[in-house]
């Protein structure tokens, strides 16, 4: 069995609470990540949570951001930096970069 290149790229999962009305926020963040990391990720999975108040962002099984632990939602700039540091630390994020 041959492993395809896209199977080796990480998948980002955004788990959100649909009862809290966070689907549009999750979709916006997914669009931003798909645009920024087009060559670095396999895709973004939007996953409705079964528990109220959940909003977590993971790369494969590693949780990068948990709304309950951090006390709010990430800014898109911060989220891109967290994902970049995990999937392609050498990537320049332009205006979203720490050093820009």
C-alpha positions in Angstrom: 0.0 0.0 0.0 1.4 3.4 -1.0 1.0 6.4 1.2 -0.1 9.5 -0.7 1.5 12.8 0.0 -1.8 14.3 1.2 -2.2 11.5 3.7 1.0 12.7 5.4 -0.2 16.3 5.7 -2.0 17.1 9.0 -5.7 17.7 9.3 -7.0 20.6 11.3 -10.2 20.0 13.3 -12.4 22.8 14.6 -14.9 21.4 17.1 -17.6 23.9 17.9 -20.8 24.1 19.8 -23.7 24.4 17.3 -26.2 25.3 20.1 -24.0 28.4 20.9 -24.2 29.6 17.3 -20.4 29.2 16.6 -20.7 27.4 13.2 -20.1 30.6 11.2 -17.1 31.5 13.4 -15.7 28.0 12.8 -16.4 28.2 9.0 -14.6 31.6 8.8 -11.5 30.3 10.7 -11.5 27.2 8.4 -11.6 29.4 5.3 -8.7 31.5 6.6 -6.6 28.4 7.5 -7.4 26.7 4.1 -6.3 29.8 2.3 -3.1 30.4 4.3 -2.0 26.7 4.5 -3.1 25.5 1.1 0.1 23.5 0.6 0.7 22.5 4.2 -2.5 20.8 5.3 -4.7 18.0 4.2 -7.9 19.9 5.1 -10.0 21.4 7.8 -12.8 19.4 9.5 -15.7 21.2 11.1 -17.0 19.0 13.8 -20.2 19.9 15.8 -19.6 19.2 19.5 -22.0 17.1 21.6 -21.1 19.2 24.7 -22.3 22.8 25.1 -19.6 25.5 25.1 -16.9 23.5 23.3 -14.6 25.3 20.8 -11.3 23.6 20.2 -8.9 23.7 17.4 -6.6 20.7 16.9 -3.9 19.6 14.4 -4.4 15.9 14.1 -4.9 14.9 17.8 -2.9 17.8 19.3 -5.1 20.5 20.8 -3.8 23.9 19.8 -6.5 26.1 21.2 -9.3 25.5 23.8 -11.8 28.3 24.4 -12.5 27.1 27.9 -8.8 27.0 28.9 -8.0 30.3 27.3 -11.1 32.2 28.2 -12.2 33.2 24.7 -11.7 32.8 21.0 -8.4 33.2 19.2 -7.7 36.2 17.0 -7.1 34.9 13.4 -3.5 36.2 13.5 -2.8 34.2 16.7 -4.5 31.1 15.3 -2.4 31.2 12.1 0.8 31.5 14.1 -0.2 28.5 16.3 -1.0 26.4 13.2 2.2 27.6 11.4 4.4 26.7 14.4 2.9 23.2 14.3 2.6 22.4 10.5 5.4 24.5 8.9 7.6 26.5 11.3 9.6 28.0 8.4 6.5 29.5 6.7 6.4 33.3 6.5 2.9 34.5 7.3 3.4 38.0 5.9 1.3 40.6 7.8 0.1 37.9 10.2 3.7 37.0 11.2 5.1 37.8 14.7 8.1 39.7 13.2 6.3 41.5 10.4 
